[in-house]
Amino acid sequence: MALRVSEFDLRRADVKLRMPFRYGIATMTEGPVVFLRLTVEVGGKRVSGVSSDLLPPKWFTKVPAKPIHDEIAEMVQVIRRAAETVVGMEGATPFGLWMELYEAQEQWAAHEEVPPLLSNFGVSLVERAILDGYCRAAGCSFGRLLRTSQLGIDLGRIHRELRGLPAAGLLPGNSLDRVTVRHTVGLSDPITEEEIQPDDRLEDGLPQSLEASTQAYGLRHFKIKVSGNAAADLERMERIAATLGRLGGGPGSYAFSLDGNEQFTTVEEFRSFWETLVARHSLKKFLAHLLFVEQPLARNVALHTNVGRAFREWPERPPIVIDESDARLGDCARALELGYSGTSHKNCKGIFKGVANRCLLAVRQRDQPERPWLMSGEDLCNIGPVALQQDLALMGALGITSVERNGHHYHAGLSQFPSCVQQQVLQAHGDLYHAAPAGWPTLRIKRGTVSLETVNRAPLGVGFELETRGFQTVH
């Protein structure tokens, strides 16, 4: 079905975190959630499509001295630019329309010297809203449409080695029913209940420490952030290891990833840090539970040729994936050539790009089964009522079983959204959310997993028409 975008509306809701989220060089305590609504004409039928994301500081660009409000303004700018550009565009398929927008935004970003990761964030929000509207017009979920030819996906336009291959033949036959929550352990998170000072203790009915979260949610997967300070990280990891060790010592008792947060400038520097960890006798059993290491190298060096040489000289390295370095369409393929094991998927980096990267990794796994080829599911502190479900819809469709989730941990559920929206979420997604003691929706995590049943049935994860008139208009 041919489609055309006729208008857009951009809104925001400002939210405060229930506890500080320290990641890399930033500590987030508040921020805006943006909502983009597009009016899309699909086969002559007018529909509304929506997308959303939190605007996290110091992730799309990492400039320590830049004020937070300037970074938020830049994020809003790239979203608005992409939305203004797509209005009036027509495409035979969603993929074709997305590709035209991607190329137009890329040209603008090059002229304005906007980094590609930031620039493509705007494209991704438009892409999600288009797909939401298209799925609604088709009366079909994204997961089902992904396994047909209706989206018009041409993998060869993203990765040449996939030319002529259908996405449906490289992806799982069905979306996952459940995914495992990989709980984020931020750099300032309390590990045990004893560490929480009386004045810092929260009384919102949700767990606060790693210890309490593990008990409350039945967690088994974790994402541990490192600071790059070996002494501090060693001490902290020993405390985490002791806490998780109480889950049992068997191979399947728990698993974790390490997030390097771009703290290292060379492979040699990271190798030295890693070998310090491995040499620590108290961490030997703990490190046996490692899944992979995420983006240890700064984005300005992570894809340089000398990284490949250093990797070849370190054959016993752990599996390493990129995250922030996956900014352009060809970056995943470039990373694999250098010796990385894969990349992450986040909706903020693009849905069609994520699909193509997943297919590329599937081909590599088929042709080189002796190596691990990984696509991890990572988070951007996502919360509902829209962004979380759309993110989970992609994770389920791509077959990513372990997914970082932290929005429910750093936010008090959906308590800061209008009560009418809260009720919509509870009614449409009762398997995914439940009412906290105070009545607002929060994630329903059982035995460390969340259900995707209603997410998979919805157009692009969201099973209701969101009312955004109560949110602030972004001019």
MOJORA-V104304 format. One record per residue. N is the residue number from 1. RES is the residue in one letter. SS is DSSP state (H for helix, E for strand, L for the rest). PSI is psi in degrees with one decimal (none if undefined). D_LAST is the distance of its C-alpha to the last C-alpha in Angstrom with 1 decimal. Layout:
# MOJORA-V104304
N/RES/SS/PSI/D_LAST + N/RES/SS/PSI/D_LAST
This chain:
# MOJORA-V104304
1/M/L/125.7/31.8 + 2/A/L/150.8/29.7 + 3/L/E/155.0/25.9 + 4/R/E/137.1/23.0 + 5/V/E/125.7/19.2 + 6/S/E/-26.6/17.9 + 7/E/E/166.2/14.3 + 8/F/E/159.9/11.7 + 9/D/E/129.6/9.5 + 10/L/E/124.8/7.8 + 11/R/E/166.3/8.6 + 12/R/E/152.2/10.3 + 13/A/E/125.6/13.6 + 14/D/E/130.6/15.1 + 15/V/E/152.2/18.8 + 16/K/E/142.1/21.9 + 17/L/E/150.0/24.7 + 18/R/E/-21.8/28.2 + 19/M/E/149.5/29.8 + 20/P/E/141.6/28.8 + 21/F/E/105.3/28.4 + 22/R/E/120.7/29.9 + 23/Y/E/123.5/29.8 + 24/G/L/-125.1/30.8 + 25/I/L/1.8/29.5 + 26/A/E/151.6/26.8 + 27/T/E/114.3/27.1 + 28/M/E/131.2/24.1 + 29/T/E/-15.1/24.1 + 30/E/E/169.2/20.5 + 31/G/E/164.0/17.2 + 32/P/E/145.9/14.2 + 33/V/E/124.7/14.8 + 34/V/E/149.6/12.1 + 35/F/E/121.9/12.8 + 36/L/E/124.7/12.3 + 37/R/E/129.5/13.9 + 38/L/E/143.4/15.5 + 39/T/E/118.9/17.7 + 40/V/E/132.6/20.8 + 41/E/E/114.4/23.9 + 42/V/E/111.7/26.9 + 43/G/L/35.8/30.3 + 44/G/L/-3.5/29.1 + 45/K/E/128.5/27.8 + 46/R/E/126.4/24.2 + 47/V/E/164.0/23.0 + 48/S/E/135.6/19.9 + 49/G/E/142.0/19.5 + 50/V/E/153.3/17.5 + 51/S/E/167.3/17.4 + 52/S/E/157.2/16.4 + 53/D/E/150.8/17.2 + 54/L/E/147.0/17.5 + 55/L/L/95.9/16.2 + 56/P/L/132.0/19.5 + 57/P/L/153.5/20.2 + 58/K/L/32.6/23.0 + 59/W/L/-53.8/23.4 + 60/F/L/-33.3/21.6 + 61/T/L/141.3/22.6 + 62/K/L/82.0/25.4 + 63/V/L/101.9/25.4 + 64/P/L/-37.9/26.9 + 65/A/L/-9.7/26.0 + 66/K/L/130.0/22.2 + 67/P/L/147.2/20.3 + 68/I/H/-41.0/18.6 + 69/H/H/-27.8/15.2 + 70/D/H/-38.7/15.4 + 71/E/H/-41.8/16.3 + 72/I/H/-41.1/13.4 + 73/A/H/-38.4/11.0 + 74/E/H/-41.6/13.2 + 75/M/H/-42.9/13.2 + 76/V/H/-39.0/9.4 + 77/Q/H/-46.0/10.0 + 78/V/H/-32.2/13.0 + 79/I/H/-48.2/11.6 + 80/R/H/-39.9/8.9 + 81/R/H/-45.7/11.8 + 82/A/H/-40.6/14.2 + 83/A/H/-42.5/12.4 + 84/E/H/-37.0/12.0 + 85/T/H/-38.2/15.6 + 86/V/H/-21.2/17.1 + 87/V/L/125.8/16.1 + 88/G/L/-14.0/19.5 + 89/M/L/146.3/21.5 + 90/E/E/148.2/24.7 + 91/G/E/150.2/27.1 + 92/A/L/-27.1/30.5 + 93/T/L/160.3/29.6 + 94/P/H/-39.8/26.8 + 95/F/H/-44.6/28.3 + 96/G/H/-41.3/28.5 + 97/L/H/-42.8/24.8 + 98/W/H/-44.5/23.8 + 99/M/H/-39.8/26.2 + 100/E/H/-42.8/24.8 + 101/L/H/-43.7/21.2 + 102/Y/H/-47.0/22.7 + 103/E/H/-38.0/24.6 + 104/A/H/-43.4/21.8 + 105/Q/H/-35.8/19.6 + 106/E/H/-42.7/22.8 + 107/Q/H/-44.2/23.5 + 108/W/H/-44.7/20.1 + 109/A/H/-39.5/20.4 + 110/A/H/-40.9/23.9 + 111/H/H/-38.7/23.0 + 112/E/H/0.1/20.3 + 113/E/L/44.1/22.5 + 114/V/L/126.2/20.2 + 115/P/L/144.5/22.7 + 116/P/H/-36.2/23.3 + 117/L/H/-41.9/22.9 + 118/L/H/-46.4/19.3 + 119/S/H/-44.6/18.5 + 120/N/H/-14.5/20.2 + 121/F/H/-42.0/18.2 + 122/G/H/-42.0/15.3 + 123/V/H/-39.1/18.1 + 124/S/H/-36.9/19.6 + 125/L/H/-40.2/16.7 + 126/V/H/-44.4/16.7 + 127/E/H/-47.1/20.5 + 128/R/H/-42.0/20.7 + 129/A/H/-38.5/18.7 + 130/I/H/-46.8/20.9 + 131/L/H/-36.6/24.0 + 132/D/H/-46.8/23.2 + 133/G/H/-40.7/22.9 + 134/Y/H/-43.9/26.0 + 135/C/H/-38.5/28.0 + 136/R/H/-41.5/27.3 + 137/A/H/-36.0/28.4 + 138/A/H/-13.2/31.4 + 139/G/L/37.3/32.3 + 140/C/L/149.3/33.0 + 141/S/L/158.3/31.9 + 142/F/H/-41.7/30.6 + 143/G/H/-40.1/33.8 + 144/R/H/-43.1/35.9 + 145/L/H/-31.9/34.1 + 146/L/H/-27.1/34.2 + 147/R/L/16.7/38.0 + 148/T/L/-174.0/38.1 + 149/S/L/4.1/37.2 + 150/Q/L/-28.4/34.5 + 151/L/L/-13.9/31.6 + 152/G/L/25.5/33.2 + 153/I/L/125.2/33.3 + 154/D/L/92.6/35.1 + 155/L/H/-30.6/35.9 + 156/G/H/-21.8/37.6 + 157/R/H/-13.6/34.5 + 158/I/L/-46.4/33.4 + 159/H/L/116.3/36.9 + 160/R/H/-32.8/39.8 + 161/E/H/-9.8/42.4 + 162/L/H/8.9/40.9 + 163/R/L/127.1/41.3 + 164/G/L/-6.0/42.7 + 165/L/L/134.2/42.4 + 166/P/L/139.9/40.7 + 167/A/H/-38.3/38.3 + 168/A/H/-30.6/40.1 + 169/G/H/-10.7/43.3 + 170/L/L/-8.8/41.9 + 171/L/L/161.8/39.8 + 172/P/L/150.1/41.3 + 173/G/L/-24.5/42.6 + 174/N/L/155.0/40.7 + 175/S/L/150.8/37.7 + 176/L/L/144.9/38.8 + 177/D/L/-31.1/39.4 + 178/R/E/154.7/38.7 + 179/V/E/153.4/37.5 + 180/T/E/130.9/38.6 + 181/V/E/121.4/36.2 + 182/R/E/101.6/36.4 + 183/H/E/127.7/35.6 + 184/T/E/131.8/33.8 + 185/V/E/94.9/35.8 + 186/G/L/164.7/33.5 + 187/L/L/-18.9/35.0 + 188/S/L/6.8/34.9 + 189/D/L/139.2/35.8 + 190/P/L/136.8/39.1 + 191/I/L/-46.0/41.7 + 192/T/L/164.9/44.1 + 193/E/H/-32.3/44.1 + 194/E/H/-24.5/46.3 + 195/E/H/-17.7/43.7 + 196/I/L/119.5/41.3 + 197/Q/L/149.5/41.9 + 198/P/H/-40.5/42.2 + 199/D/H/-17.3/39.2 + 200/D/H/-6.5/37.0 + 201/R/L/132.1/38.1 + 202/L/L/149.3/35.6 + 203/E/L/47.5/36.6 + 204/D/L/7.2/34.2 + 205/G/L/0.4/36.8 + 206/L/L/151.6/35.6 + 207/P/L/152.5/37.6 + 208/Q/L/-45.7/36.6 + 209/S/L/164.4/39.1 + 210/L/H/-42.9/40.0 + 211/E/H/-48.3/43.3 + 212/A/H/-37.5/42.0 + 213/S/H/-42.0/39.4 + 214/T/H/-42.6/42.1 + 215/Q/H/-42.2/44.3 + 216/A/H/-38.4/41.8 + 217/Y/H/-6.0/40.3 + 218/G/L/36.1/43.4 + 219/L/L/145.1/41.5 + 220/R/L/-14.6/43.4 + 221/H/E/144.5/40.8 + 222/F/E/152.1/39.0 + 223/K/E/116.1/36.7 + 224/I/E/121.3/37.9 + 225/K/E/142.1/35.8 + 226/V/L/153.0/37.9 + 227/S/L/-16.7/37.3 + 228/G/L/-10.2/39.7 + 229/N/L/105.4/41.9 + 230/A/H/-43.0/45.1 + 231/A/H/-46.6/46.8 + 232/A/H/-41.4/43.8 + 233/D/H/-37.3/43.0 + 234/L/H/-47.6/46.7 + 235/E/H/-42.9/47.1 + 236/R/H/-40.7/44.0 + 237/M/H/-30.3/44.9 + 238/E/H/-38.0/48.4 + 239/R/H/-39.5/47.0 + 240/I/H/-43.3/44.8 + 241/A/H/-40.7/47.8 + 242/A/H/-39.4/49.9 + 243/T/H/-47.1/47.4 + 244/L/H/-26.5/47.0 + 245/G/H/-23.9/50.7 + 246/R/L/-8.1/51.4 + 247/L/L/-13.7/50.0 + 248/G/L/157.4/53.1 + 249/G/L/1.4/54.2 + 250/G/L/160.9/54.5 + 251/P/L/-34.1/52.6 + 252/G/L/11.0/50.4 + 253/S/L/-38.7/49.8 + 254/Y/L/165.8/46.4 + 255/A/E/157.8/44.5 + 256/F/E/157.1/41.8 + 257/S/E/155.9/39.7 + 258/L/E/130.0/39.0 + 259/D/E/111.7/35.7 + 260/G/L/-14.8/36.3 + 261/N/L/28.9/32.7 + 262/E/L/31.6/33.5 + 263/Q/L/-6.2/35.8 + 264/F/E/145.0/38.5 + 265/T/L/-12.0/38.8 + 266/T/L/158.3/41.9 + 267/V/H/-39.3/43.7 + 268/E/H/-39.2/46.7 + 269/E/H/-43.9/44.7 + 270/F/H/-38.0/43.5 + 271/R/H/-41.4/47.0 + 272/S/H/-42.5/48.5 + 273/F/H/-45.6/46.1 + 274/W/H/-43.0/46.9 + 275/E/H/-27.9/50.6 + 276/T/H/-41.2/50.5 + 277/L/H/-47.8/49.1 + 278/V/H/-32.4/51.7 + 279/A/H/-14.1/54.5 + 280/R/L/112.2/53.7 + 281/H/H/-36.6/56.3 + 282/S/H/-14.1/54.4 + 283/L/H/2.0/51.5 + 284/K/H/-51.4/53.7 + 285/K/H/-37.0/53.5 + 286/F/H/-47.5/49.8 + 287/L/H/-18.6/48.9 + 288/A/L/-14.5/50.8 + 289/H/L/5.9/47.9 + 290/L/E/135.4/45.3 + 291/L/E/-51.7/43.3 + 292/F/E/169.4/41.6 + 293/V/E/134.1/39.9 + 294/E/E/126.0/36.2 + 295/Q/L/65.9/34.9 + 296/P/L/-27.2/37.2 + 297/L/E/143.4/36.6 + 298/A/L/144.8/33.8 + 299/R/L/-26.9/31.6 + 300/N/L/-7.3/32.7 + 301/V/L/-12.5/36.4 + 302/A/L/-28.3/36.3 + 303/L/L/20.2/36.9 + 304/H/L/154.3/39.3 + 305/T/H/-36.2/42.7 + 306/N/H/-17.1/44.6 + 307/V/H/-41.8/43.0 + 308/G/H/-41.8/45.0 + 309/R/H/-42.8/48.1 + 310/A/H/-35.3/47.7 + 311/F/H/-40.4/47.1 + 312/R/H/-28.5/50.3 + 313/E/L/-0.5/52.2 + 314/W/L/67.1/50.9 + 315/P/L/-22.6/51.9 + 316/E/L/12.8/52.1 + 317/R/L/155.8/48.4 + 318/P/L/164.5/46.4 + 319/P/L/131.2/44.0 + 320/I/E/131.9/40.8 + 321/V/E/157.5/37.5 + 322/I/E/160.6/34.3 + 323/D/L/-77.5/30.8 + 324/E/L/-26.1/28.4 + 325/S/L/-9.7/30.5 + 326/D/L/71.4/29.8 + 327/A/L/-39.6/26.9 + 328/R/L/169.2/28.2 + 329/L/L/-33.6/30.0 + 330/G/L/4.4/33.4 + 331/D/H/-33.5/33.1 + 332/C/H/-46.9/34.9 + 333/A/H/-40.7/37.8 + 334/R/H/-42.3/38.0 + 335/A/H/-41.1/38.2 + 336/L/H/-37.5/41.0 + 337/E/H/-34.0/42.9 + 338/L/H/-17.6/42.9 + 339/G/L/2.7/44.2 + 340/Y/L/157.4/41.3 + 341/S/L/-10.1/41.8 + 342/G/E/-155.1/38.4 + 343/T/E/179.0/34.7 + 344/S/E/162.2/32.3 + 345/H/E/129.3/30.0 + 346/K/L/138.9/26.5 + 347/N/H/-27.0/24.0 + 348/C/H/-15.3/21.5 + 349/K/H/-4.9/24.0 + 350/G/L/134.4/24.2 + 351/I/H/-53.5/26.2 + 352/F/H/-36.8/28.3 + 353/K/H/-42.4/28.9 + 354/G/H/-40.1/30.1 + 355/V/H/-46.2/32.4 + 356/A/H/-40.5/33.9 + 357/N/H/-39.5/34.5 + 358/R/H/-40.4/36.2 + 359/C/H/-39.4/38.4 + 360/L/H/-44.1/39.3 + 361/L/H/-34.3/40.4 + 362/A/H/-39.9/42.4 + 363/V/H/-42.8/44.3 + 364/R/H/-39.9/45.0 + 365/Q/H/-37.7/46.3 + 366/R/H/-42.8/48.5 + 367/D/H/-25.9/49.9 + 368/Q/L/69.0/50.2 + 369/P/L/-12.0/50.8 + 370/E/L/-14.0/52.4 + 371/R/L/149.6/49.0 + 372/P/L/130.1/46.2 + 373/W/L/114.3/43.0 + 374/L/E/138.6/40.1 + 375/M/E/114.7/36.6 + 376/S/E/155.2/35.4 + 377/G/E/116.6/32.7 + 378/E/L/168.6/30.3 + 379/D/L/161.7/27.4 + 380/L/L/42.3/24.0 + 381/C/L/39.4/24.5 + 382/N/L/142.3/23.3 + 383/I/L/165.0/23.3 + 384/G/L/-177.3/23.0 + 385/P/L/-0.4/22.1 + 386/V/L/-54.6/21.1 + 387/A/H/-43.1/21.3 + 388/L/H/-47.7/24.8 + 389/Q/H/-39.3/26.4 + 390/Q/H/-37.9/24.9 + 391/D/H/-45.7/26.2 + 392/L/H/-33.3/29.6 + 393/A/H/-38.6/29.8 + 394/L/H/-40.6/29.9 + 395/M/H/-43.6/32.3 + 396/G/H/-42.2/34.6 + 397/A/H/-33.1/34.5 + 398/L/H/-5.9/35.2 + 399/G/L/29.2/38.0 + 400/I/L/111.3/36.7 + 401/T/L/-28.4/38.8 + 402/S/E/116.1/37.8 + 403/V/E/123.6/34.1 + 404/E/E/131.6/32.5 + 405/R/E/127.3/30.9 + 406/N/L/-9.0/29.6 + 407/G/H/-39.5/26.6 + 408/H/H/-21.5/29.1 + 409/H/H/-40.3/30.9 + 410/Y/H/-13.1/28.2 + 411/H/L/151.2/26.2 + 412/A/L/71.8/28.0 + 413/G/L/-136.7/27.5 + 414/L/L/31.8/24.8 + 415/S/L/-21.5/25.6 + 416/Q/L/5.6/22.1 + 417/F/L/159.4/20.8 + 418/P/L/147.7/21.5 + 419/S/H/-33.2/25.2 + 420/C/H/-37.0/24.7 + 421/V/H/-40.5/23.0 + 422/Q/H/-42.7/25.8 + 423/Q/H/-37.1/28.4 + 424/Q/H/-44.8/26.9 + 425/V/H/-46.1/27.3 + 426/L/H/-37.0/30.8 + 427/Q/H/-38.4/32.0 + 428/A/H/-26.7/30.8 + 429/H/L/54.5/31.6 + 430/G/L/-17.9/34.5 + 431/D/L/-28.8/36.2 + 432/L/L/-33.6/33.3 + 433/Y/E/156.1/32.3 + 434/H/E/165.4/34.4 + 435/A/E/127.8/34.0 + 436/A/L/169.6/34.4 + 437/P/L/-31.8/36.9 + 438/A/L/-4.1/34.1 + 439/G/L/-20.4/33.0 + 440/W/L/156.5/29.7 + 441/P/E/139.8/29.7 + 442/T/E/164.2/30.6 + 443/L/E/140.9/32.1 + 444/R/L/97.4/35.6 + 445/I/L/118.8/37.4 + 446/K/E/125.3/41.1 + 447/R/L/39.0/43.5 + 448/G/L/13.4/40.7 + 449/T/E/162.5/39.1 + 450/V/E/149.8/36.4 + 451/S/E/142.1/36.9 + 452/L/L/15.4/34.9 + 453/E/H/-54.8/36.6 + 454/T/H/-31.2/33.8 + 455/V/H/-43.2/31.3 + 456/N/H/-25.8/33.6 + 457/R/H/-23.2/33.9 + 458/A/L/164.2/30.2 + 459/P/L/-67.8/28.3 + 460/L/L/59.9/26.4 + 461/G/L/-22.4/27.5 + 462/V/L/117.6/25.6 + 463/G/L/27.7/28.0 + 464/F/L/166.6/25.8 + 465/E/L/108.7/22.8 + 466/L/L/133.3/20.1 + 467/E/L/115.0/18.6 + 468/T/L/2.6/14.9 + 469/R/L/-22.7/14.3 + 470/G/L/-5.6/15.3 + 471/F/L/160.8/12.5 + 472/Q/E/132.8/9.4 + 473/T/E/134.9/6.3 + 474/V/L/118.0/3.8 + 475/H/L/none/0.0
